[in-house]
């Protein structure tokens, strides 16, 4: 593996994962690489989890305060959570063990917009970062680092941490060199300058990370693959949602509100978003662009077919089959994919400047267009807001997508009042379910409610919601955004009490 370790002056810092993990102590604030299952630190977390379990068995506390890019993988979030080793976690997670610990009140979880994490770190809101564990694809002779399959917040971790542990992973292709665009021109207020990016495919930085070699205290050589989970096949509901979205985009082009090749696309990770992208693959569109957080399966298919001209993101979330295609054709994809820091991929001003079309999932929406994308029944966190808020508030078009019902029809995903608000009605332009699409632009609250009931609600709940809204218009304290507060909250309580939102 010597070809990955070309900096002669750093060779003496190569050690085992166990030796590197011994540098991490209870109570430390640790920045870990990883965004989705890509580019996660792997060997050091496993060794660290073993130390944590030993300490707990001996009656000693051992937990860290952990910051990442977003969700990671079982090899990072999962293994440390099962070792009861995470005391605080920022900013987004999707591991079931960690989620249960958060909802049990055992882990302090800070759910932040992904674009805010680097800045909050620079301002010291999380306290000093003691150590960073960052996976890279290689170290060049002059000490520059080749980023791996995700960038996330790694630039920030490498710059702000007092000490750095590098995992140099042979599984990460050396040909990734050249795919990244790492921007080092960021400054804090009042010295911040405009970002010189005006097109999705502009390159404004360099292809490698910079790290002070004096801070690198350990280098661990690894040969461990990223965690790649398969997508489930597109189901009928996802297909219908995709059809509604594509019809809407065609309508906007026909009315001159979108150009023929649309505007840069952003889609959240998941089967519905993948279905929309698959629908684009069957359309007449060519030469589109994407400016998003994550490259997922269908984006690679669209790049191959020419529907997408290029895609910009901070990470890749690919199924095993599509990941193999990426590796087999990496020279082709390196010319069409740009991976950036998430503070750039999710930068609100850039999202506004580029005029992105944002398509994100949600847990529920209410009659007026407020969206809950994070909490079940108002108090149980699911994953987190991720980047949806960065894009929703600033996009040219902000669409939120969901099936109209969940839990086999026991829950309506359209409710009188959401149990938790992540995206207010002011940030939501379009709601889409398999039932239809509600264009909420230019509508007053009551007009919005009629559109949502008529277009998005499942037939099993449509009469109930229409009846609620009619009575709210008649009996509510104010008539601008009519609500019967006790009854609105009873929708959620009914499920807690009976397991169904339907009237009993």
N, C-alpha and C positions, 0 to 999 in steps of 0.2 A: 504493500500500500504506500510505498515511498513516493510514488508520483503524486499522491494527494498532499504530501507534507513536504513542500519544496523550500520552505524557509528554514535554512540551516540553524539559525539562532534559536529556533523554538523547539528543536528536536528533543532537547533535554527535559522538556516539560511534558513529554508523552508519559502517561501512566495508565493504570487500570481504572475502570469505572468505580471500583470500590475505593481506591485511593482518592479519586476526585470527589466522590460523594462524602468522604470524611471531612472535606473542607466546608461543608454546609452544616450549620449548627441550628439548634432549636431557636425559634424566634426570628430568624433571618428573613428579610424580604428578598425574594428570588424572582428574577425574570427568566421565564422559560420560553424557548422558541416553540413555534407551532401555531398553525391556523388551519382549522379542520384537522383531518388526520395527516396533513402534509407537513413535513419539516419539523416534526416534534423532536425534542430531546428524548432519547429512548434508554440508552444504557445507564446513564447516571441516575435517572429517576428510579429505575429498578433497584440499583444498589442502595439508593437512599431509602427506598421503602423498606428494605431489609433492616437497615439501621434503625428506622423508626419502630418497626415491630419489636426489635430486640430491646430498645429503650422502654417501650410501653410494658413489655413483659417483666422488666426489672423495676417497674413503678416510676419510671422517669418520663417527664413530658418531652415530646418531640414533634412539634408542628412548625410549618413554615407559612409565611405570607406569600402567596404565589400570584404573579402576574403573567399573562400570556398574550397572544395576539387575539385569539377567540377560543372557540372550542378546540380541544386537542384530540387525544386518542386514548384507548384503554392503557396504552404503554406509558401515559403521563398522568392525566387526570384520574383515570381508573385505578392505577396501581397505587398512587399516593392516597387516594380517598379510601381504598380498602385497608390501607395501613393507618388510617385515622391521622394522616400527616398534614392535612391542610387546615390551617386555622382561619385564613382569609383568602378570598379568591376574586380576581378581577380579570377580564370584564365579561366573559360569555362562556357558558359551559353547556354540555349536552350529555354528560356521563350520568347514568342512572344512580350509581352509588353516591356520587357527589351531590346530585340533585336531592336525594333523600336526606342527606346530612344537612344540606342547606335548609330544607323545609322542616327538619326537626330542630332547627335552631342551633346546630352544632358547628356550623361554619358561617363566618361573616362573609356575605357575598355582596359585592358592589357591581351592580348592573349598569354599565356605562355605554354611551354611544361609542362605537369603535374609533371614530375620528378623534375622540377626546382623550384617549388613554395616554398617548405620547405626551401631549401638552400637560396633562395633569401630573405626569411623572416629572417632566422638566420643572414644573412649579413646586415639586416636592410634596404634593398632596398625600402621597403614600409613604412619606418618609424616605430616607436614603435607601437606595437599592444596594444591598450588600454584595450580591453575586448574581451573575447571569450564566445560564447554561444554554448555549446556542449551537444548533446543528448547522454545519456548513458542508459543501461538497468538496472543498479543498482549500489549501493555503498556498498562495503563490510565493515565488522567491522573495518578493519585497514585503511579504507579510499581509498583503491584501487577502481578503476572504471571499471565496466563491459562494454566493448564497445558494440555498437548496431549493426545494419545491414550494416553499412559502417564504414570504418576507415578513409579513405581520409587523410586529414592533421591534424586530431584531436590531435595527439600526439604533433605536433608542436604548435598548438594553446594553448593547456593546459600548455605547457612549457614556451612559450614566452609572453603570454598575462599578463598584469599587474593584471587584475582581471578576474575571471571566473564565469560565470553563468552556472549551470547544469540543464538540463531538464531530469528528471528521468522518463522514459516513460514505463508504465506498458504494453503497446502494444508490446514492444520489449521482446522476450522470455528470461526468465532467463537462459534457457538452451543454450543460445548463449555462455555462459561462457565455455571456452575451445576451441572455434573455431578460436580465433584470435592469431596472432603472432606479438607482438609489440616489435620492436627492439630498444633498448636504447643505442647501442654501437656507434652511429654515432658521428663523430667529424668533425670539420672544418679543411681545409688545414691550416698549413702543418702537422697536427696531424692525418689525416684520415688514418684509417686502412682498410685492405681488408674485405669485408663482407663475413662471414663464411657460405655462402649458395652455394651449388654445385648441388643440386637436387631440383626440384620444390616443393617436399614435405618436405624439410628440415625445421625444426623449429629452429630459432636462437634467439628468444626473449621470452617474457612472454605473458600470456593470458589477462592481464589487463593494463589499463593506470595508470600512477602515476601523481598525481597533489598535489602540496603544499597546504595543507588545509587552510593556511593563505590567499591564493589568492581567495578562493571560497567565493564569497560575496552573492550568492543567489542560492537557489535550488528550482526549480519549478517542482511539481509533475504533470505529464500529463498522458493521456490515449488516445493518438491520433495515428492512423495508418499511416504507410508510404504511399506515393503516388505510386500506381502500375497501370501503363498504359498497356492495352493489345497490343500485337503484331498483325499486320494485317496478314491474311493468306498468305502463300507463293504463289506468282504469277508466271506466266510462265517464265518471264525474270529472276527472282531470281532463279528459278529452273534450268534454263539453265546455269546460271553463276555457280551455285553450281556444276553442272555436269562437267563443264570445269575444275573447281578447283580439284575435286576428281580424274578426269582422269589424271591431271598433277601430283598430289601426287603419284598416282600409277606408273606413268612413272618414277618419281624420285626414288621410291623404287626399281623398276625393274633395273634401271641403277646404283644402289648402292650408290646414293647420299643421300638417307634417309634410316634410319633403318626401319625394319618391323613395329615397333610401332611408327613411325614418330619421331618428336621432339616436345617439348612443344608448344601448340597451343595458339595463341592470336588472338582474333577476336573483332573488334569494335562492338558496340551495333547497332542493326538495323535488318531489315527484311532480307537483303541479307546475312549478317553474320549468322543469325539464320537459313537460308536455307542451308548454307554450313554445319553447325553443324548437321542439320536434315539429310542431305545426309550421313554424317559420321555414323549416327545411323543405316542406312540401309546397311552399308558396312561390310566388314569382319574384320575391325580393332577392337582390344580389348586391354585394358590396356594402353590407351593413357593418357597423362597428359595435363593440361592447365596452362599456366602462363600468366595472363591477368590482365586487370583493373577491369572487371565486370563479374560476374556470371549472365548469362541470361537463358531464359527458356530452350533452348535445352541442355545446359550444365547439368541441373538437370536430364533431360531425359537420357542423355548419362551416367551419373553417375549411374542411376538406372539400366541401361542395361548392364553395365560393359564395354562399349566402352571407357569411361573415368574411370581411376583408381582414380584420384584426380584432384582438381582444386584449383589454388591459384589466389586470386584477392584482390581488396581493397573494393569492394562493390557488392551488388546484385541489378539487374534490372529485376524484374520478373513481369509477368502478374498476375492479381488477382488469377486466377485458380492455377497457378504453385506456387505462394506464399503460398496458402493453403496447397498444397502438401508438401512444405518445412516445414511448421509448424507441419503438421501431422506426418512427418517422420524426425524430427530434430535430433534425436539420430543417425540415419543412416547418414545424411548429415554432422553432426559435425565431424565425423571420416574421411570425404573425402574432406572437404572444409577448406581452410585456408584463413583468411582475414588479410591483412597486411596494413601498412601505404603505401600511394601511392608513397612515396619516395623510397620504396623497390619494390613494385609491378611494377613500371615503371623504375627502375634503369637501365640506359643504359649498365653499365658493366655487370649486371646480365643477361640482355636480350642477350648480346653477348656471355656470358659464357654458358648459357643454350642452345643457338642455337635455339631461338624461330622461329616458322613459323608465321609470322604476316600477318593478313588479315584485311584490313581496307577499308572503303568506301571513296569516293571522289566526288567532284563536277564536275571536268573535268581533262583531261590529254591532253598533246600535243603530237605531232608526235615523239618527242624525249624521252618521258617518264617523263617529268616534271609534277608534280601533284599539283592541287589546291584543297584543301579540306576545305577552309574556306570562300571564298569571291565569291559573285555573281557579274559578270561583273566587277571584279577587285576592287570594292570599297565598296560593301555592305556586311558586315560580316554576316555570317549565324549563326554558333555556335562557332567555334573555332577549334584550332588544336588538343586539347585534348591530348591523349597519343599516337596518331598515329606517331608523329615524334620520340618519345622515342623508339618505336619499329622499325619503318621503317629503320632508319639509322643503327641500331645495330642488326637486326634480321639476322638469317641464310638465310631465304627467306622472301622477302618483296613483298606481293601481294596487289594490289589496285583494287577494284571491283566497277563497276557501270553499270547501263543500258547504252546503246550506245546513247540514245536520251532522251530528257526531254521535258516537256511542250507540250505533244501530238505530238512530232516530230518536233516542231519549233526550238529546240536547239539540236545541236550535242554535246555530252559530250566528243568527241575527236575533238580537234581544232588545228589549225596550231601552235599557241603559247598561253599558258595559260595566263589568265588575272591577275593572282596572283600566286606566287610560294610558296608552303609550303614544298614540298619535291622535291628536285632537281633530275634530271635524274640519279645522282650518287647513290641515295638511293632507287631506284625503280627497282626491278628485274623482275616483272611480272605485266602486265595489263590484266584485264579480263572484258569483257562485255558479254551480251547474244549471241553476234555474234561469239565469240571465245576468245582464250587466246594467248597473245603475250609474248613469253619468250625473254626478252631483255638482258639476261646475255651474256657477251662475244661479244657483237655486237657494232660496231661503230655507231655514230649518224645516218648516212644515212641508214645503215642496220636496225637500230631500226625503223626508219620511215616506211620502207617498210613492216616490220612485223606488225606494228600498223595499217597501212592502210588495209593490207590484212586480218588481223584477227579480229580487234576490231571495225572498223567503220561500222555504219549502212549503208545499200545499198543506202539510199537517199542522203548520203553525201560522199560516197566513191569516186565517180568520181571527185567531187569538190576538195577533199583533195589530190587525186592523181595528178590532174592537177596543183594545187598550188605547190605541192612538186616538180614536174617536172620543172616548171618554176623557182622555187627557186634554184634548182640545176644549172640551166642555167644562171640565172641573178643575184644571190645574190653576195654581196661584198666578202664573204668568202665561200668556198666550203666545209668546215668541218661540220658545222651545218647550212645548207642553210635556209635563211629566207628572205622573202620580208616583211620588218617590217610594212610598211604602210598597206599592204593588210592583214597581220596577225592580226593587231589590228582592222581592219575593220570588221572582223567576229563578234566581240563583239559589236561594234558600230552599226552594222546592226540590231541586236536584239533590242538595245535601241531605234533605229529610227523607226523600222517597226514591232517589235514583233516577228521577225523570223530571223534565221541565213541564210536562203536560199536566193539565189540571186533573186533580183527583177528586 
